Amino acid sequence: MVDVLRVPFPVLQSSPSLSLKPRLCPLIPPSRRLHLKSNSLLFPLFSSSPSFFKLPLRCSSPSMPLQLSSLSQDSLLYSRAYWVTKTIIAWNVDVVEGSCYLYASKVAALSVTDNGIQGHDLEIKLEEDRSGLPPNVIEKFPHIRDYRAFKLPPVLDAKNLVKCQLAVAEFNSQGKCRNATGLQLPGVLDELFSYDGPLGAFYSAEAVSLCLWAPTAQAVYAHIYKDPVGGSPLEIIPLEETNGVWSTKGPKSWEGCYYMYEVSVYHPSTLHIEKCYANDPYARGLSADGKRTLFVNLHADDLKPEGWDELADMKPDILSFSDISIYELHIRDFSANDDTVNADFRGGYMAFTLKDSAGVLHLKKLSKAGITHVHLLPTFQFAAVDDEKENWKYVDSKILEKLPPDSAEQQEKITAIQDDDAYNWGYNPVLWGVPKGSYSSDPNGPCRIVEFRKMIQALTHIGLRVVLDVVYNHLHANGPFDKDSVLDKIVPGYYLRRNTDGFIENSTCVNNTASEHYMVERLIIDDLLSWAINYKVDGFRFDLMGHIMKRTMVKAKDALCSLTKERDGVDGSRIYIYGEGWDFGEVAKNGRGINAAQFNICGTGIGSFNDRIRDAMLGGSPFGPPLQQGFVTGLLLEPNGHDHGTKDVEKAMLASAKDHIQVGLAANLRGFVLTDFEGKERKGSEVLCYGETPVGYAFCPTETVNYVSAHDNETLFDIISLKTPVGISVEDRCRMNHFATSIIALTQGIPFFHAGDEMLRSKSLDRDSYNSGDWFNRLDFTYNSNNWGVGLPPKQKNENSWPLIQPRLADPSFKPQRSHILAAVENFTDVLCIRYSSPLFRLRTANAIQERVRFHNTGPSWVPGFIVMSIEDGNEGIPGLSQLDPIGIIQ
């Protein structure tokens, strides 16, 4: 077989006038179902080099068809090969005496037929590198460490080739095709196109500039609109490409207008060149529901509330992260049902700006007691809630109030409109860098920006710093057609993590992102910096942080910490970051690189949620038997009838739970030494749970966020009501609620509370209220109701537990009265005051905790049900421990 080239188009830069830039005008992408049959490329595939003529290229003349063995067009829907560097393709095939080839089609005309792979413009023979993949590739892609390495010619014009539909095929020694697949491109894109220059829209006194990173695009246009929706574009501007970055410059009059990108690009999900319409990934403003990107200069004076530039100087002092305590709150929960809030402000940003609403007065009370940070559930532009309030659907609450407390009718009416109402937690991101429009008075224009800033300012004025809940681990949508898809339209196959078949990973719930890719990591860090600088937020909570690479988290922390008041208007050294360090899915055990899981992230100063203390207190886990009891919910001492085993087993379970709680009280430090229930001295890392998983993992106290409840799963009062014996009194349940919050409040490390823990909050035993509407998520800051008994919780997530739930909701003795709620609030603030009365409860180092924190009632003779902790202080003038609290020793 003769190796020759069969291409009816120029492939060499034989003339200086032959530009590498794609021609914009002649390029007409095919429709969704149309293949263009042209075999002409619009730009050369190879750089000018004499060695080009020696490239091994397979003849594809009609007289020598490629024969397939059980292959079909579906083979190209898979992307099982990886283009990892400019000169290496990784593929898990055993070639033996056969051969491999790379195919390219500028118009996405590749097809697999009985006669072979057709429609290609180019066919290049690959040579196997028997030494395997190099170490840097294995480090970046550990999940393909055992793949074969195939070499590409070094003179290949890879920068233009990535704009084509690509495939590789394997042939046996007789020339029969045995395997064919598409390619995953993030590796070569990172090597050739990693970029640290400007992206998004930039404003000067005379002009507005746009920059978009889209190295696989064949053409990019900006459609400029006057209005947020409807109408024809004022103009359609072609962008010019330089090394994968498309840019243009327009007049100052663009500011205040809107734009969309039109990106012509090959999309592996359809096997076509698609014309995608997308928002700017670096959008800082939007029209309602993200229909268009707003040209908005966040530095403009008219977008700044009075005193905005001086806000950093008004932030409450935080001498150490050990002084932090966090209150988790959903923006809509805060005021949607508060009659003391103006109806136009309810459920939105502006509700926080009032001086004397019930909710604001409650926050002032918590701030005075010691809460330092309010953690707001997602506030970026997310899907599933229409930004236009007139489109929301409602259920008449007066009708719901008349129904029995254990009725199924409430949830039927709520779930019937749940996708069209005003409620969602927001863990379905569309664009990370823009405030959510539904929380603003006007979702079009800059209103959402101004009101978000007023909210931050108002919370600062009452002594609270603000944490934003960020969801960088996944996106709501993908593909070229979904209105909420953005990143997957701009550079298809790059931003979303894919499995070894080339399909999107969904372990986070949907559309996992890939922070191991350079420009994904960059987008995350740039977004964090924008929120910190432009909105002066004080912390970030990372949803499913374990799905993000440790490197990304450390870079983010360093970038934030480098911010200064003088240069950036914020003190980055006071920005705290923490997240969910769960280790599961494709990233588990460092499957995609070293991830930010609990045991990996320690030592960085980044916090992670301590699920050990939560489960020891409540019993079991959120995924275990619903009646399994823990230290707080009556294990051994208040049995509920669940079969935990024999009394000896129950006693051992309770003793083990106590040890887990004690490690948590000592900030869950891996090196903290305590006497366990067997009388043995053990480090926190030697106390085991979850199938021999260590309890202690933190290196320093601020790496542990201790909690007993959060927005996920049942509220604290609900889980106590479910797990405790039916026959105990509501007063006993209230005391257990207070016991649980008190343990968290008195832990070393950072205490975290779900909004309403302090008010006996109930969601009528709903275990996942993300889309359960205002009805099940109600907060009452007038303390008249805790929302218990408002109907059976929504069927989808709770039906299996209805037989347990229904009799409890039907029993009026379960419902707390206003006196119970008032007492709970008072008890909670009292304990917070104790925490902040002495620095001994907020020790700053692991050494200080080991030296000063002691546990008593330990060993095999311990008295069940008691945890006894002391924190020692020194005395001035006496050798030994230094004195931290001049008031005296606290026990």
FENDAGI-V419422 format. One record per backbone hydrogen bond with DSSP energy under -1.0 kcal/mol. NH is the residue of the N-H (numbers start at 1). CO is the residue of the C=O. If there is no record, write none. Layout:
BEGIN
nh = {NH	NH}
co = {CO	CO}
END
This chain:
BEGIN
nh = {14	18	34	46	47	52	53	54	55	64	66	69	75	76	77	79	81	82	83	84	84	85	89	90	91	93	98	99	101	102	103	104	105	108	111	113	116	118	121	122	124	125	126	127	129	132	138	139	140	141	144	145	147	148	150	151	152	156	157	158	161	162	163	164	165	167	168	169	170	171	172	175	177	178	179	181	182	184	188	189	190	191	192	193	194	200	202	204	208	209	210	211	212	214	217	218	219	221	222	223	224	225	234	235	237	239	240	242	245	246	247	248	250	254	255	256	257	258	259	260	261	262	263	264	265	267	270	271	274	276	278	283	287	290	291	293	294	295	296	300	303	304	308	311	313	314	323	324	326	327	328	329	334	336	338	341	345	346	348	349	352	353	361	362	363	364	365	366	367	368	369	370	371	372	373	374	375	376	377	381	381	383	391	392	393	400	401	403	407	412	413	414	415	416	417	420	425	430	431	436	440	450	451	452	453	454	455	456	457	458	459	460	461	463	464	465	467	468	469	470	475	476	485	489	490	491	494	497	499	502	505	509	512	513	514	517	521	522	523	524	525	526	527	528	529	530	531	532	533	534	535	537	538	540	541	542	543	545	546	547	548	550	553	554	555	556	557	558	559	560	561	562	563	568	572	574	575	576	578	579	580	588	593	596	597	598	601	602	604	607	608	609	610	611	615	616	617	618	619	624	628	631	632	635	637	638	644	650	651	652	653	654	655	656	657	658	659	660	661	662	663	664	665	666	667	668	669	670	674	676	679	682	684	685	686	689	693	695	696	697	698	703	704	705	706	719	720	721	722	723	724	728	733	734	735	736	737	738	739	740	741	742	743	744	745	746	747	748	750	752	753	755	757	759	761	762	766	772	776	777	783	791	792	798	799	801	802	804	805	806	809	810	814	815	821	822	823	824	825	826	827	828	829	830	831	832	833	834	835	836	837	841	842	849	850	851	852	853	854	856	862	866	870	871	872	874	878}
co = {12	15	31	11	155	49	50	51	52	61	115	177	72	73	74	501	182	90	184	82	88	88	150	82	148	91	95	171	169	124	167	122	165	105	118	116	113	111	104	104	102	56	100	151	149	129	134	135	136	137	141	142	144	91	89	127	87	153	45	156	157	158	160	161	105	103	181	101	179	99	176	172	67	170	170	168	78	81	83	185	186	187	188	189	190	211	209	207	250	202	248	200	246	244	214	264	264	262	237	260	235	258	224	224	222	220	247	245	242	212	240	210	208	251	252	295	254	225	293	223	278	221	276	219	274	272	267	267	265	263	261	280	292	287	288	259	285	257	294	297	300	301	305	308	310	311	320	321	751	373	753	375	330	332	335	338	342	342	345	439	349	350	357	358	359	360	361	362	363	364	365	366	366	325	325	465	327	467	329	431	434	428	388	389	420	396	397	400	404	408	409	410	411	412	414	417	770	381	381	379	437	446	447	448	449	450	451	452	453	454	455	456	457	460	459	372	374	539	376	541	511	429	482	486	486	487	491	512	503	499	497	506	505	473	495	514	517	518	519	520	521	522	523	524	525	526	527	528	529	530	531	531	466	576	468	578	470	542	580	544	545	594	549	550	551	552	553	554	555	556	557	558	560	564	563	571	572	538	540	607	542	585	590	548	595	581	597	598	601	577	703	579	705	609	611	612	613	614	615	621	625	616	617	630	635	634	642	646	647	648	649	650	651	652	653	654	655	656	657	658	659	660	661	662	664	663	666	698	682	680	676	674	672	670	683	693	689	687	684	668	668	700	701	608	750	715	716	717	718	719	720	725	729	730	731	732	733	734	735	736	737	738	739	740	741	742	744	665	704	706	326	328	754	756	756	786	763	769	772	773	780	405	407	794	795	798	799	801	801	802	805	806	811	812	817	818	819	820	821	822	823	824	825	826	827	828	829	830	831	832	834	838	839	845	846	847	848	849	870	868	859	863	854	890	852	882	875}
END
